[in-house]
Amino acid sequence: MPVKRQFLFFAFVAAVFASYGAVRIWRAINGPSLPPLPAVTFYDKLGHKVTLADFKGKVVLVNVWATWCPACVAELPSLDRLQAMMPEDKFSVVAISTDTTSQKAIMAFLRARKVGHLAFYW
């Protein structure tokens, strides 16, 4: 293969790889286009209806947990520390319990584990 053709071939291959890398970088920065979440309703400890729209303007980490789930219980202290470190007006951990026990029992469960910075929902 003549030198000029080799150069053009390798330049073409390099351009293909560069464009592939550029697309990956663009996707990493801009993220994929995702559909909006459906309207989900849950309740705070006072029984007030809450939706994710109530957290507009904040970064929200939604955590669905249960007292009978060992992995869920193990991560609660970390989520509690995370919420304590972050400004409440900019970040919220929304911890939604799937337990069917009473709210009093769940709150006692959380107090026993010294989880105090998270707002819990049902």
C-alpha positions as CSV (number, residue, x, y, z in Angstrom):
1,M,0.0,0.0,0.0
2,P,1.5,3.4,-1.0
3,V,2.5,5.7,1.9
4,K,-0.2,8.2,1.0
5,R,-3.0,5.6,1.2
6,Q,-1.6,4.2,4.4
7,F,-1.7,7.7,5.9
8,L,-5.2,8.3,4.8
9,F,-6.3,4.8,6.1
10,F,-4.8,5.4,9.5
11,A,-6.2,9.0,9.6
12,F,-9.6,7.6,8.8
13,V,-9.3,5.0,11.6
14,A,-8.1,7.6,14.0
15,A,-11.0,9.9,13.1
16,V,-13.5,7.0,13.7
17,F,-12.0,6.3,17.2
18,A,-11.9,10.0,18.0
19,S,-15.6,10.5,17.1
20,Y,-16.5,7.4,19.1
21,G,-14.7,8.9,22.1
22,A,-16.3,12.3,21.6
23,V,-19.7,10.7,21.6
24,R,-18.9,8.8,24.8
25,I,-17.6,12.0,26.5
26,W,-20.7,13.9,25.4
27,R,-23.0,11.2,26.8
28,A,-21.0,11.1,30.1
29,I,-21.4,14.9,30.5
30,N,-25.0,15.3,29.3
31,G,-26.4,11.9,30.3
32,P,-29.0,10.0,28.4
33,S,-32.4,11.6,27.9
34,L,-34.7,9.9,30.4
35,P,-38.4,10.1,30.7
36,P,-39.7,11.9,33.8
37,L,-40.6,9.8,36.8
38,P,-44.2,9.0,37.4
39,A,-46.1,10.8,40.1
40,V,-45.5,8.8,43.3
41,T,-47.3,9.6,46.5
42,F,-46.0,8.7,49.9
43,Y,-46.6,10.1,53.5
44,D,-44.5,11.9,56.0
45,K,-44.5,11.0,59.8
46,L,-47.4,13.4,60.3
47,G,-49.5,11.7,57.7
48,H,-49.2,14.5,55.1
49,K,-49.2,13.5,51.4
50,V,-45.8,14.0,49.8
51,T,-44.7,13.7,46.2
52,L,-41.2,14.0,44.6
53,A,-42.4,17.4,43.2
54,D,-42.3,18.7,46.7
55,F,-38.5,18.4,46.5
56,K,-38.2,20.5,43.3
57,G,-34.8,22.3,43.1
58,K,-33.0,19.7,45.3
59,V,-30.9,16.7,44.5
60,V,-32.9,13.8,45.8
61,L,-31.7,10.3,46.6
62,V,-34.7,8.0,46.9
63,N,-34.1,5.0,49.2
64,V,-36.8,2.3,49.6
65,W,-36.1,0.2,52.7
66,A,-37.7,-2.1,55.2
67,T,-36.8,-3.2,58.8
68,W,-36.7,-6.8,57.7
69,C,-34.1,-6.2,55.0
70,P,-30.5,-6.7,56.3
71,A,-28.9,-4.7,53.5
72,C,-31.4,-1.8,53.9
73,V,-30.7,-1.7,57.7
74,A,-26.9,-1.8,57.1
75,E,-27.0,1.2,54.7
76,L,-29.2,3.5,57.0
77,P,-26.3,4.8,59.1
78,S,-24.4,5.8,55.9
79,L,-27.5,7.6,54.5
80,D,-28.0,9.3,57.8
81,R,-24.3,10.6,57.8
82,L,-24.7,11.7,54.1
83,Q,-27.8,13.7,54.9
84,A,-26.0,15.3,57.9
85,M,-23.1,16.4,55.7
86,M,-25.3,17.9,53.0
87,P,-27.2,21.2,53.1
88,E,-30.9,20.4,53.5
89,D,-32.0,23.1,51.1
90,K,-30.0,21.5,48.3
91,F,-30.1,17.7,49.0
92,S,-32.5,15.3,50.5
93,V,-32.4,11.6,51.2
94,V,-36.0,10.4,50.8
95,A,-36.1,7.1,52.8
96,I,-39.4,5.4,52.0
97,S,-40.3,2.4,54.3
98,T,-42.2,-0.5,52.8
99,D,-43.0,-2.0,56.3
100,T,-46.6,-2.7,57.2
101,T,-45.9,-2.3,60.9
102,S,-47.0,0.9,62.7
103,Q,-45.1,4.2,62.3
104,K,-44.4,4.2,66.0
105,A,-42.6,0.8,65.7
106,I,-40.6,2.0,62.8
107,M,-39.6,5.2,64.6
108,A,-38.5,3.2,67.6
109,F,-36.5,1.0,65.3
110,L,-34.7,4.0,63.9
111,R,-34.1,5.6,67.3
112,A,-32.5,2.3,68.5
113,R,-30.1,2.6,65.6
114,K,-29.4,6.3,66.3
115,V,-30.6,7.4,62.8
116,G,-31.7,11.0,63.3
117,H,-30.9,13.1,60.3
118,L,-33.1,11.4,57.7
119,A,-36.7,12.3,57.1
120,F,-38.7,9.0,56.8
121,Y,-41.7,8.4,54.7
122,W,-44.3,5.6,54.3
